[in-house]
Amino acid sequence: MTKRRKSCSHLIEGETEKLVTAPSADPQAAAALDRVRQLFSGLRDGKTQRSWLTDDANAYFTTEVIADFASSLKPFGTPTGSTQTGKSERGGMTYRSFAIRFGEKSLRLSTFFTPEGKIAQYLLYPAE
């Protein structure tokens, strides 16, 4: 009986520790994923949603840059899935990384979101 009580007590302690130390849910994750998916689709089609970007990001996304994104992304086709793979806070912004899948191929996306939800960085690169 004593052994069983120790086991139950140990189990309860372990589960309590998991609850206390578990990361809090990210209430903005779904909205951020939706935003990067839509921005990706727009860039693939040669357009962007300027109101979603910071002034600096808007300055980066010139007509030439958007055309470059479109020509680079069109061969990938439509993504078969995308997920957030990381999140951290840095410099007052939220860093979020994503994986965008296209069947056997995938891209990585590195972003920074301002507290207001605008995108300050949107960098795509091949997954290794």
C-alpha beads as a LAMMPS data file, in Angstrom:
LAMMPS data file: protein, C-alpha beads

128 atoms
127 bonds

1 atom types
1 bond types

-500.0 500.0 xlo xhi
-500.0 500.0 ylo yhi
-500.0 500.0 zlo zhi

Masses

1 110.0

Atoms # bond

1 1 1 0.000 0.000 0.000
2 1 1 2.797 2.441 0.856
3 1 1 4.432 1.802 -2.510
4 1 1 1.203 2.545 -4.328
5 1 1 0.718 5.811 -2.445
6 1 1 4.250 6.867 -3.354
7 1 1 3.586 6.052 -7.014
8 1 1 0.350 8.040 -7.068
9 1 1 1.953 10.909 -5.210
10 1 1 4.909 10.897 -7.598
11 1 1 2.559 10.836 -10.584
12 1 1 0.511 13.757 -9.238
13 1 1 3.673 15.770 -8.552
14 1 1 4.926 15.097 -12.067
15 1 1 1.640 16.098 -13.693
16 1 1 1.395 19.227 -11.537
17 1 1 4.920 20.218 -12.558
18 1 1 4.002 19.828 -16.234
19 1 1 0.995 22.096 -15.811
20 1 1 2.930 24.754 -13.931
21 1 1 5.922 24.792 -16.292
22 1 1 4.042 24.233 -19.578
23 1 1 4.233 27.164 -21.994
24 1 1 1.092 29.234 -22.094
25 1 1 -1.134 28.951 -25.106
26 1 1 -0.332 31.408 -27.881
27 1 1 -3.586 33.283 -28.552
28 1 1 -2.114 34.963 -31.651
29 1 1 -0.766 31.791 -33.316
30 1 1 -3.791 31.084 -35.512
31 1 1 -4.076 34.698 -36.688
32 1 1 -0.334 34.869 -37.441
33 1 1 -0.462 31.612 -39.414
34 1 1 -3.451 32.847 -41.392
35 1 1 -1.702 36.147 -42.103
36 1 1 1.530 34.521 -43.363
37 1 1 -0.447 32.064 -45.516
38 1 1 -2.368 34.915 -47.144
39 1 1 0.764 37.002 -47.628
40 1 1 2.520 34.000 -49.186
41 1 1 -0.365 33.490 -51.639
42 1 1 -0.337 37.169 -52.524
43 1 1 3.420 37.243 -53.104
44 1 1 3.194 34.106 -55.248
45 1 1 0.618 35.984 -57.343
46 1 1 2.718 39.168 -57.500
47 1 1 0.871 41.282 -54.943
48 1 1 0.993 42.126 -51.274
49 1 1 -1.257 43.516 -48.572
50 1 1 0.584 46.724 -47.664
51 1 1 -1.585 47.455 -44.614
52 1 1 -0.231 44.276 -42.951
53 1 1 3.385 45.490 -43.167
54 1 1 5.427 47.954 -41.154
55 1 1 6.847 51.013 -42.930
56 1 1 10.248 49.298 -43.190
57 1 1 8.755 46.111 -44.636
58 1 1 6.745 48.187 -47.109
59 1 1 9.953 49.935 -48.189
60 1 1 11.587 46.524 -48.754
61 1 1 8.723 45.110 -50.827
62 1 1 9.285 47.196 -53.951
63 1 1 7.636 46.295 -57.238
64 1 1 10.859 44.520 -58.259
65 1 1 11.067 42.508 -55.029
66 1 1 7.440 41.418 -55.300
67 1 1 8.024 40.360 -58.927
68 1 1 11.079 38.383 -57.773
69 1 1 9.029 36.648 -55.067
70 1 1 6.334 35.793 -57.616
71 1 1 8.765 34.289 -60.124
72 1 1 10.539 32.335 -57.375
73 1 1 7.388 31.039 -55.662
74 1 1 5.180 30.178 -58.656
75 1 1 7.116 26.959 -59.444
76 1 1 6.315 25.627 -55.963
77 1 1 2.581 25.781 -56.634
78 1 1 0.010 25.834 -53.849
79 1 1 1.229 24.807 -50.388
80 1 1 -0.039 21.475 -49.087
81 1 1 0.411 22.602 -45.480
82 1 1 1.953 25.184 -43.215
83 1 1 2.659 25.240 -39.496
84 1 1 4.253 27.522 -36.954
85 1 1 7.496 25.910 -35.796
86 1 1 8.740 28.440 -33.266
87 1 1 7.973 31.584 -31.325
88 1 1 9.975 33.903 -29.108
89 1 1 9.991 37.515 -27.995
90 1 1 12.768 39.833 -29.118
91 1 1 13.176 43.588 -29.131
92 1 1 9.510 44.225 -28.389
93 1 1 8.401 42.052 -31.320
94 1 1 7.351 38.445 -31.669
95 1 1 9.588 36.220 -33.752
96 1 1 7.689 33.378 -35.426
97 1 1 9.076 30.694 -37.686
98 1 1 6.997 28.565 -40.020
99 1 1 7.333 25.543 -42.279
100 1 1 5.518 25.713 -45.612
101 1 1 5.166 22.357 -47.372
102 1 1 4.650 21.548 -51.037
103 1 1 4.443 17.765 -51.171
104 1 1 8.062 16.603 -50.915
105 1 1 9.545 20.110 -50.839
106 1 1 9.297 22.737 -48.148
107 1 1 10.348 26.272 -47.325
108 1 1 11.100 27.920 -44.004
109 1 1 9.705 31.316 -43.146
110 1 1 11.179 33.682 -40.578
111 1 1 8.986 36.561 -39.421
112 1 1 8.800 39.349 -36.882
113 1 1 5.419 40.714 -35.813
114 1 1 4.984 44.036 -34.030
115 1 1 2.736 44.227 -30.948
116 1 1 0.080 45.717 -33.272
117 1 1 0.221 42.605 -35.480
118 1 1 2.089 44.116 -38.422
119 1 1 4.790 42.122 -40.172
120 1 1 8.242 43.679 -39.862
121 1 1 10.165 40.789 -41.454
122 1 1 9.153 38.077 -43.908
123 1 1 12.104 35.935 -45.037
124 1 1 11.654 32.739 -47.019
125 1 1 14.458 30.215 -47.488
126 1 1 14.797 26.558 -48.500
127 1 1 14.352 23.937 -45.807
128 1 1 17.430 21.772 -45.309

Bonds

1 1 1 2
2 1 2 3
3 1 3 4
4 1 4 5
5 1 5 6
6 1 6 7
7 1 7 8
8 1 8 9
9 1 9 10
10 1 10 11
11 1 11 12
12 1 12 13
13 1 13 14
14 1 14 15
15 1 15 16
16 1 16 17
17 1 17 18
18 1 18 19
19 1 19 20
20 1 20 21
21 1 21 22
22 1 22 23
23 1 23 24
24 1 24 25
25 1 25 26
26 1 26 27
27 1 27 28
28 1 28 29
29 1 29 30
30 1 30 31
31 1 31 32
32 1 32 33
33 1 33 34
34 1 34 35
35 1 35 36
36 1 36 37
37 1 37 38
38 1 38 39
39 1 39 40
40 1 40 41
41 1 41 42
42 1 42 43
43 1 43 44
44 1 44 45
45 1 45 46
46 1 46 47
47 1 47 48
48 1 48 49
49 1 49 50
50 1 50 51
51 1 51 52
52 1 52 53
53 1 53 54
54 1 54 55
55 1 55 56
56 1 56 57
57 1 57 58
58 1 58 59
59 1 59 60
60 1 60 61
61 1 61 62
62 1 62 63
63 1 63 64
64 1 64 65
65 1 65 66
66 1 66 67
67 1 67 68
68 1 68 69
69 1 69 70
70 1 70 71
71 1 71 72
72 1 72 73
73 1 73 74
74 1 74 75
75 1 75 76
76 1 76 77
77 1 77 78
78 1 78 79
79 1 79 80
80 1 80 81
81 1 81 82
82 1 82 83
83 1 83 84
84 1 84 85
85 1 85 86
86 1 86 87
87 1 87 88
88 1 88 89
89 1 89 90
90 1 90 91
91 1 91 92
92 1 92 93
93 1 93 94
94 1 94 95
95 1 95 96
96 1 96 97
97 1 97 98
98 1 98 99
99 1 99 100
100 1 100 101
101 1 101 102
102 1 102 103
103 1 103 104
104 1 104 105
105 1 105 106
106 1 106 107
107 1 107 108
108 1 108 109
109 1 109 110
110 1 110 111
111 1 111 112
112 1 112 113
113 1 113 114
114 1 114 115
115 1 115 116
116 1 116 117
117 1 117 118
118 1 118 119
119 1 119 120
120 1 120 121
121 1 121 122
122 1 122 123
123 1 123 124
124 1 124 125
125 1 125 126
126 1 126 127
127 1 127 128
